[in-house]
Amino acid sequence: MDESPDLCKVDVGQLLDIRWKLGLAVSSDECKNLNFPFVTMTLKTADSSGQEHSRTVEMTLTQFRNMSKQLQEMAKSMETV
Amino acid sequence: MADDTKSFLALLNGLTRKSYYGQSEISEDFLKEQIYPDLSQEDFDHLLTRCRGLLKSMVSADMDMTQLEVFLTAQSKKREAPLTEEQMNAVRKFWKSNKTKIHESIISQTMWGSTLQKVSWRIDLKSQARHVSEINAPSAIMELQIADSLQKDKEADVVRFEMSEDKLSTVLSSMQDIEEQINQYVQK
């Protein structure tokens, strides 16, 4: 995390809610046999002034599993604090 | 005629790099010059159309090796310009090493929204807080870099948020729900 010193500032929002869906892209103009699963997630956060923000992000399964792994590591590391 | 295999393979590879691996600077003239310098322009154009057609069919169906054999057999029995044994060998070799990579490239070209580029996190201990109970409670801070997949040169947006231990466990259970759904609906 050393590459983002900005993070040291306290203006970090609170996570309010996560909504998700699992989708399967079946077919496209280039590939009739696309068969590509993806996760879409909407993150609702509130900044320090209480203003709410929503952000939607698409992930491949690899990206999703990486995020999930990072969250598990966070939880593990939180237990030791 | 082993040379035919080599040239045909080179042409397939060149077209693939141009169409699927983002090397659009590879021109048809360049391919002709490098691979078939002695072929007439007309014959080269025919070959080019042929290769494009083969690629398009294989990519569109994301053929497995069995489907490829059926496809190649049909192509070798065509009345007009049937595929030669050398060309078929080139296609087999080409598809074996490129099938997965091309499909992945097609997939990433099909992601049009915001995609997750990077995940980082940090655990903080609050030394000061509005409520006494929050003091020394650990807090998880996550940073997501979200990029517009259609505008690769645009800098990624950064979304940061904080989670209490409780919130984090709620999020984790959502992740588990998603994973379960994936295992249920997506065959590996």
Interface residues (C-beta under 8 A of the other chain):
Chain A: M1 S4 L7 V12 G13 Q14 L15 I18 W20 L22 L24 A25 S28 E30 C31 K32 N33 L34 N35 F36 P37 F38 V39 T40 L43 T45 R55 T56 V57 E58 M59 T60 L61 Q63 F64 R65 N66 M67 S68 Q70 L71 Q72 E73 M74 A75 S77 M78 V81
Chain B: V59 S60 A61 D62 H103 I106 I107 S108 Q109 T110 M111 G113 S114 T115 L116 V119 S120 W121 R122 I123 L125 P138 A140 I141 M142 E143 L144 I146 S149 D157 V158 V159 R160 F161 E162 M163 E165 K167 L168 S169 V171 L172 S174 M175 I178 E179 Q181 I182 Y185 V186
